[in-house]
Structures are given as C-alpha cells and as structure tokens.
Amino acid sequence: MNEKSVENINRIKEIQRLKEEKNAVILAHYYQESEIQDVADFIGDSLELSRRAKETEADIILFAGVHFMAETAKILNPNKKVLIPDLNAGCSLSDATPPPLFKKFREEHPDHLAITYINCSAGVKALSDIICTSSNSVKIVSQIPKEQKILFSPDRNLGRFVMKQTGRDMLLWDGSCIVHETFSREKMLRLKGEFQGAKIIAHPECEVGILKEADFIGSTSALLNFVKTDPGTEYLIATEPGIIHQMEKQAPGKRYIPVPPEQECPCNKCPHMALNTMEKVYLSLLNEQPEILLDEEIIRKALIPIERMLEMS
C-alpha cells in the first residue's frame, strides 16, 4: 500500500471519528468527487438533500456541495451549525441572479408568481413564491392554476423543458449552468455513432440541441434511477460526470460515457464542486469552519417558498 493510500485511509478514519464525536452528518451531492461521496452519510440531488437536511437530528451538518445548497440546509435548520468545505464553492446560476436584479425583475411583473429553481442564493429564495428543483419542477408548475402568470428563474434551459412538458407559457430569467451549456452535440452524435446501442440521457439544464437527441431527460436522481431499471448496457451521460460513480456502484456491469464539452478542456466537470476535497472535508469538521451564517430575516422569508416546495412535492 502506497503512502497516499495510507493517508486516505487515516483521513477517512478521522472523519468518521469526528462525525461521532461531534454528532455531525455529511450530506454530499452526486457531483462531488467519489471519495467524498463514499464518506458521506447521505448522497443525493438538491431535492433529496433538502429533505435529508430537514429531517436530520445531527448537531452539525457538513454540506459537501456548493454554497446555495449549504444555505438551504441552514434555512431549514437555523439552530444547527452548517459547514461547507470551501466557502468559495459557488454556482454560475446563483451568481448570475443577484437579489437586487431579481427584486427589480419581480417588481416589473407584479402579476406573476415567482417559481425559482433552487440553484439560487438565500436572498433570491427570500424574494420567491415557490422554490423547485429539477426533480419536481414539472410537478410544481402543473399544480399552478392555468390563468396564473409565472416567472421562472434562473435557468432558461430548465424553464424551456418545463414549458414543453406542461404546455405553460412562462417568463424566463436568462441564466444557464456553465457545465450543462458546454456539452457538444456534434461530439455526442459522433460517440452515438461509435456506440450505436448507447442511449443518451441528459439533465434538463442542457441546451435544447442536446435534449432533442436524448432518449431520457431527468434530474440527477432520475438519471441514476433510469440506468438502474433500464435494460440497456451503454449510456452517453449529458450531465456532470460525478454521477457516474454512483451509476457504477448501483448499476454495475454497464458502460457510462461522459458527453464531452465543445472545447478541449474538462469543462463538463463543475469547477465549483471540485473546490471541495477530502482534506477540506476533514479540516472543516475538525475546525467547524467555514460556517454558513445567514440573517434571521432572510432565513424566515426564504423558508416559506422552500416549505411550499416540500409540501407540493
């Protein structure tokens, strides 16, 4: 066994010790590196992890994901300590939707209901009527009376997908995910020609050209469930490739091929998620830092649309 392997084993043991000692729980998103997924208590997409955050009896929540996810956990658990391995782990959708601009957007359309994708800051959540995730967005929009006008923010691609699925006309915020907008349709079709039996499965944050070619479209959890139940054996994966670790664990014996980006770069991997490392997970638990701190009024206002989402889901 090499020195690095011994170091990893020792770090895992220390993380487990600290979890027990501090009554801490680790929540990890599917897009985290495989080692972090393996040490987590719960792995999931945004909706699953929101539910886990609400239900936990731990004193400390370490959220191995990006900033808005940890904020959501804090909103649901204002009296618990919520940690994130790297405070700079952000999100392009959240960054592109500053609360002052979103407030102006709402004020310009006072007769619209604001349904907002969970990939946004606590400040934007506090200005929203209902939060949604890629898992439940279609279900939530379908429950809104047809005469009610809707603002859907911040992901335009998810918004277009929901419009197609529900037949609703919605006013969309012009935001997108830097990972899901980068996939190459041309390279994907070239791979499809090489692996002719492979099915294309895609996240609804992808661009329209990718979604038109997909055999199945769904949230990260839905993609995982699809490969577990589908009789196929080869898949082209049009989402962040971190999910492939769980696919290989839960549906072994199949082949999973990441759809490449347009550029010759690792742009199909989320650079924000990658900021979290096993070392940072360990140090965060050890030092109980960085901690997510939110204004009480923001928490109170942001909790309302999140609770509505959980009720409607």
C-alpha positions as a printed Julia matrix, in Angstrom:
313×3 Matrix{Float64}:
   0.0    0.0     0.0
   1.48   3.37   -1.01
   1.8    6.43    1.19
  -1.16   8.21   -0.41
  -3.48   5.24    0.19
  -2.46   5.1     3.86
  -3.06   8.84    4.16
  -6.56   8.48    2.63
  -7.47   5.63    4.98
  -6.29   7.61    8.01
  -8.26  10.67    6.86
 -11.42   8.61    6.42
 -10.99   7.19    9.93
 -10.51  10.69   11.35
 -13.61  11.97    9.54
 -15.66   9.08   10.95
 -14.28   9.78   14.44
 -15.12  13.47   14.21
 -18.65  12.73   12.97
 -19.33  10.55   16.01
 -17.61  12.89   18.45
 -19.47  15.99   17.24
 -22.78  14.36   16.24
 -22.21  15.55   12.69
 -23.69  14.4     9.41
 -22.18  14.75    5.93
 -24.53  15.46    3.03
 -22.92  15.16   -0.41
 -24.17  15.96   -3.87
 -23.79  13.45   -6.7
 -21.33  15.82   -8.41
 -18.74  15.58   -5.63
 -15.57  13.55   -6.12
 -16.05   9.84   -5.49
 -14.05   9.8    -2.22
 -16.34  12.43   -0.7
 -19.42  10.53   -1.87
 -18.09   7.39   -0.18
 -17.56   9.1     3.18
 -20.94  10.88    3.16
 -23.91   9.77    5.24
 -26.38  10.77    2.53
 -25.86  11.34   -1.2
 -28.44  12.89   -3.47
 -29.62  15.69   -5.69
 -30.9   19.04   -4.41
 -34.41  17.8    -3.54
 -33.23  14.66   -1.73
 -30.61  16.57    0.21
 -33.12  19.29    1.18
 -35.32  16.59    2.67
 -32.38  15.0     4.48
 -31.31  18.38    5.84
 -34.79  19.0     7.2
 -35.02  15.55    8.83
 -31.57  15.29   10.41
 -31.12  15.19   14.18
 -27.39  15.93   13.94
 -25.97  18.98   15.69
 -23.63  19.77   12.78
 -24.37  19.49    9.07
 -21.39  19.45    6.73
 -22.67  20.05    3.22
 -20.28  18.78    0.56
 -21.74  20.66   -2.36
 -21.97  24.29   -3.4
 -22.87  27.39   -1.44
 -26.6   27.63   -2.23
 -27.08  24.01   -1.09
 -25.45  24.69    2.27
 -27.55  27.86    2.58
 -30.68  25.78    2.02
 -29.64  23.43    4.81
 -29.14  26.43    7.11
 -32.55  27.86    6.2
 -34.14  24.52    7.12
 -32.01  24.23   10.29
 -31.44  27.75   11.64
 -30.38  26.46   15.06
 -27.84  23.97   13.75
 -24.27  24.63   12.69
 -23.95  24.22    8.92
 -20.48  23.87    7.4
 -19.18  23.8     3.83
 -15.67  22.52    2.97
 -14.88  25.52    0.76
 -16.8   28.79    1.1
 -15.88  29.69   -2.5
 -17.78  26.72   -3.95
 -20.39  28.75   -5.8
 -22.75  28.28   -8.75
 -22.98  30.09  -12.08
 -26.79  30.17  -11.89
 -26.75  31.69   -8.42
 -24.0   34.16   -9.33
 -25.96  35.32  -12.4
 -29.04  36.14  -10.31
 -28.17  38.88   -7.81
 -31.03  39.63   -5.37
 -31.3   43.35   -6.34
 -31.77  42.48  -10.03
 -34.19  39.68   -9.19
 -36.18  42.08   -6.98
 -36.41  44.51   -9.91
 -37.48  41.65  -12.21
 -40.3   40.79   -9.8
 -41.38  44.42   -9.45
 -41.62  44.74  -13.22
 -44.07  41.8   -13.31
 -46.23  42.15  -10.18
 -48.97  39.87  -11.52
 -46.59  36.92  -11.95
 -45.92  34.1    -9.49
 -42.18  33.56   -8.97
 -41.19  29.9    -9.18
 -37.45  29.77   -8.63
 -35.01  26.94   -9.21
 -33.19  26.01   -6.0
 -29.85  26.94   -7.65
 -30.02  30.48   -6.29
 -28.91  32.44   -3.23
 -30.83  32.7     0.02
 -31.58  36.32   -0.89
 -33.29  35.28   -4.12
 -35.18  32.49   -2.34
 -36.49  35.09    0.1
 -37.92  37.04   -2.87
 -39.59  33.96   -4.41
 -43.05  32.4    -4.02
 -42.13  28.74   -4.57
 -38.77  27.0    -4.9
 -38.38  24.0    -7.2
 -35.68  21.53   -8.22
 -35.09  19.72  -11.5
 -36.77  16.71   -9.85
 -40.06  18.43   -9.07
 -40.24  21.49  -11.36
 -42.77  19.94  -13.77
 -44.9   18.66  -10.88
 -44.94  22.07   -9.17
 -45.73  24.1   -12.3
 -48.51  21.64  -13.16
 -50.22  22.49   -9.86
 -50.41  26.23  -10.59
 -53.78  27.45  -12.0
 -53.52  27.99  -15.75
 -54.66  31.6   -15.55
 -51.75  32.45  -13.18
 -48.75  34.01  -14.94
 -45.37  32.58  -13.92
 -41.82  33.89  -13.66
 -39.36  31.0   -13.86
 -35.78  31.68  -12.78
 -32.85  31.41  -13.12
 -32.21  28.51  -15.58
 -33.65  29.16  -19.04
 -32.99  25.61  -20.25
 -34.84  24.0   -17.36
 -37.58  26.59  -17.87
 -37.95  25.68  -21.56
 -38.08  22.0   -20.66
 -40.82  22.63  -18.08
 -42.77  24.71  -20.61
 -42.61  21.87  -23.11
 -43.69  19.29  -20.55
 -46.55  21.34  -19.08
 -47.7   23.41  -22.06
 -47.36  26.54  -19.89
 -46.05  29.84  -21.17
 -43.62  31.24  -18.6
 -41.41  34.32  -18.49
 -37.84  33.05  -18.13
 -34.78  34.57  -16.46
 -31.86  34.3   -18.89
 -29.47  32.15  -16.84
 -27.66  28.89  -17.52
 -25.29  26.38  -15.92
 -21.69  26.68  -17.11
 -21.41  22.87  -17.14
 -24.68  21.92  -18.82
 -24.42  24.57  -21.54
 -20.98  23.36  -22.64
 -21.78  19.87  -23.98
 -21.02  19.33  -27.66
 -23.92  18.0   -29.73
 -21.54  17.16  -32.58
 -19.17  15.15  -30.36
 -22.11  13.46  -28.67
 -23.55  12.31  -32.0
 -20.11  11.12  -33.07
 -19.99   8.97  -29.92
 -23.52   7.77  -30.63
 -22.27   6.55  -34.0
 -19.39   4.75  -32.32
 -21.56   3.19  -29.6
 -24.68   2.57  -31.64
 -26.59   0.81  -28.87
 -25.91   3.57  -26.35
 -28.77   5.67  -25.03
 -28.36   9.39  -24.5
 -29.54  10.52  -21.07
 -29.49  14.21  -20.2
 -30.19  16.68  -17.42
 -32.84  19.32  -18.3
 -30.3   22.09  -17.69
 -28.69  21.09  -21.01
 -29.16  23.14  -24.17
 -32.09  22.35  -26.49
 -29.83  20.7   -29.11
 -28.71  18.11  -26.57
 -32.19  17.5   -25.17
 -33.65  16.92  -28.65
 -31.32  13.94  -29.1
 -31.86  12.46  -25.64
 -33.57   9.12  -25.07
 -34.3   10.16  -21.48
 -34.29  13.53  -19.71
 -34.37  13.88  -15.95
 -32.84  15.18  -12.75
 -29.61  13.67  -11.45
 -31.56  11.19   -9.32
 -33.86  10.36  -12.23
 -30.87   9.63  -14.46
 -29.47   7.31  -11.8
 -32.79   5.51  -11.41
 -33.1    5.19  -15.19
 -29.83   3.31  -15.64
 -30.72   1.06  -12.69
 -34.01  -0.06  -14.25
 -33.35   0.26  -17.98
 -32.4   -2.96  -19.83
 -29.72  -1.16  -21.84
 -25.99  -1.53  -21.19
 -24.38   1.62  -22.64
 -25.2    5.26  -21.93
 -23.94   8.66  -23.01
 -24.19  10.86  -19.92
 -25.03  14.54  -20.53
 -24.59  15.88  -17.03
 -21.71  16.43  -14.62
 -19.75  13.14  -14.65
 -19.6   12.88  -10.85
 -22.88  10.95  -11.05
 -21.11   8.12  -12.89
 -19.54   6.95   -9.61
 -22.98   6.14   -8.21
 -24.11   4.64  -11.52
 -21.17   2.26  -11.47
 -21.91   1.33   -7.85
 -25.67   0.91   -8.18
 -25.87  -0.42  -11.74
 -22.55  -2.24  -12.3
 -21.66  -4.08  -15.46
 -22.81  -1.24  -17.72
 -20.81   1.31  -19.67
 -21.12   5.03  -18.91
 -19.6    7.52  -21.34
 -19.46  11.23  -20.39
 -20.6   13.57  -23.15
 -17.6   15.85  -23.88
 -17.67  19.66  -23.99
 -17.22  21.83  -27.09
 -13.72  22.92  -26.06
 -10.7   20.71  -25.4
 -10.96  21.16  -21.65
 -12.52  19.41  -18.62
 -15.44  21.87  -18.88
 -18.02  19.13  -18.34
 -16.85  18.99  -14.73
 -18.16  21.59  -12.28
 -15.21  23.73  -11.14
 -17.17  24.86   -8.06
 -17.91  21.32   -6.87
 -14.25  20.47   -7.44
 -13.16  23.03   -4.84
 -14.28  20.61   -2.13
 -11.69  17.96   -1.31
 -11.32  15.2     1.29
  -8.73  17.28    3.11
 -11.12  20.24    3.27
 -13.94  17.98    4.49
 -11.66  16.79    7.31
 -10.46  20.29    8.22
 -13.99  21.67    8.12
 -15.19  19.05   10.61
 -12.1   19.47   12.76
 -12.27  23.28   12.98
 -16.05  23.64   12.43
 -15.31  26.18    9.73
 -16.24  27.63    7.24
 -19.71  28.09    8.7
 -22.79  29.26    6.8
 -24.22  32.34    8.52
 -27.44  33.99    7.35
 -29.51  36.94    8.5
 -32.54  35.83   10.55
 -34.96  37.79    8.36
 -33.56  36.19    5.2
 -33.97  32.75    6.8
 -37.57  33.49    7.78
 -38.55  34.72    4.32
 -36.6   32.06    2.38
 -38.09  29.23    4.43
 -41.62  29.98    3.17
 -41.06  29.09   -0.54
 -38.87  26.11    0.39
 -41.6   24.72    2.66
 -44.11  25.23   -0.15
 -41.87  23.19   -2.43
 -41.6   20.35    0.05
 -45.38  20.34    0.57
 -46.09  20.36   -3.19
 -43.56  17.59   -3.82
